[in-house]
């Protein structure tokens, strides 16, 4: 297991940008996958973006071309750069880390609100 702490959420106007960071409590070098889910009120949690240990990325269709996920192994962080934000991007963003095939850790979540 690993403890995850998100930061960088907030309120932004449509078309603006935010950068989310997820800091891990230990080295992420051996972590299988890390990434971000989001949950809007009344909706299920959905995958936004993920990055494998080897650096392969995966994005939800709704954010492709606008969001970029990256990781910094020496700093034990995963970042999500969100550009051209839309009101439908509003929600609580949760960082996750798969430390094994059967173990997933979650952060506490950070609120992102995009006003129209």
C-alpha positions in Angstrom: 0.0 0.0 0.0 1.0 3.6 -0.5 -0.5 6.8 0.8 -1.6 9.4 -1.8 -2.2 13.1 -1.3 -3.8 15.2 -4.1 -3.4 18.9 -4.6 -4.1 21.5 -7.2 -7.9 21.5 -7.4 -10.0 24.6 -7.4 -12.4 26.9 -9.3 -11.6 27.9 -12.9 -13.6 29.4 -15.7 -14.3 27.4 -18.8 -11.4 27.3 -21.2 -8.9 27.7 -18.3 -6.3 25.2 -17.0 -5.5 23.4 -13.8 -2.6 21.2 -12.8 -3.3 18.4 -10.3 -0.6 16.6 -8.4 -0.6 13.4 -6.5 2.2 12.8 -4.0 3.0 9.2 -3.0 4.4 8.3 0.4 7.1 6.1 -1.1 8.8 5.3 -4.3 6.5 4.9 -7.3 9.2 3.2 -9.4 7.7 -0.2 -9.0 4.0 0.8 -9.1 2.1 -0.8 -11.9 -0.3 1.9 -12.8 -1.2 5.3 -11.4 -3.7 7.8 -12.5 -6.9 9.8 -11.9 -10.6 9.1 -11.6 -13.3 11.7 -11.2 -16.8 11.6 -9.8 -19.4 14.2 -10.5 -22.5 14.5 -8.3 -25.0 11.7 -9.1 -22.5 10.0 -11.4 -20.3 6.9 -11.1 -16.5 7.3 -10.7 -14.9 7.3 -14.1 -11.4 6.9 -15.3 -9.8 10.1 -16.6 -6.2 9.2 -17.3 -3.7 6.5 -16.3 0.0 5.9 -16.8 1.8 2.5 -16.5 5.1 1.9 -14.9 6.7 2.0 -18.3 5.1 5.3 -19.1 2.3 4.2 -21.4 -0.7 6.6 -21.1 -4.4 6.0 -21.4 -7.1 8.7 -21.5 -10.9 8.9 -21.5 -12.2 9.9 -24.9 -13.8 13.0 -23.3 -10.4 14.4 -22.3 -8.1 13.3 -25.1 -6.2 16.2 -26.5 -6.9 18.4 -23.5 -5.4 16.5 -20.5 -1.9 15.2 -20.1 -0.8 12.8 -17.4 2.9 12.5 -16.4 4.9 11.1 -13.6 8.1 12.1 -11.9 9.7 9.1 -10.3 12.4 11.0 -8.3 9.7 13.1 -6.7 7.2 10.3 -6.3 4.4 12.3 -8.0 1.9 11.9 -10.8 0.6 15.1 -12.4 -2.5 15.8 -14.5 -2.4 18.9 -16.6 -5.9 19.9 -17.6 -6.3 22.4 -20.4 -9.4 23.8 -22.2 -11.5 22.9 -19.2 -15.3 22.5 -19.6 -18.1 22.6 -17.1 -18.6 18.9 -17.6 -15.1 18.3 -16.2 -16.4 19.4 -12.8 -16.1 16.8 -10.1 -13.9 15.3 -7.4 -10.7 14.0 -8.8 -9.1 10.9 -7.1 -5.6 9.7 -7.5 -5.0 6.0 -7.5 -2.0 3.7 -7.5 -1.9 -0.1 -8.2 0.9 -1.5 -6.1 0.1 -5.0 -7.1 -2.4 -6.8 -9.3 -4.8 -6.9 -6.4 -4.0 -3.8 -4.4 -5.1 -0.3 -5.2 -4.6 2.8 -3.1 -6.7 5.9 -3.3 -6.2 9.5 -2.4 -8.7 11.6 -0.5 -9.8 13.5 -3.6 -9.6 17.1 -4.7 -12.5 19.2 -6.0 -12.4 20.7 -9.5 -15.1 23.1 -10.4 -15.3 24.6 -13.9 -17.7 27.6 -14.3 -19.4 28.4 -17.5 
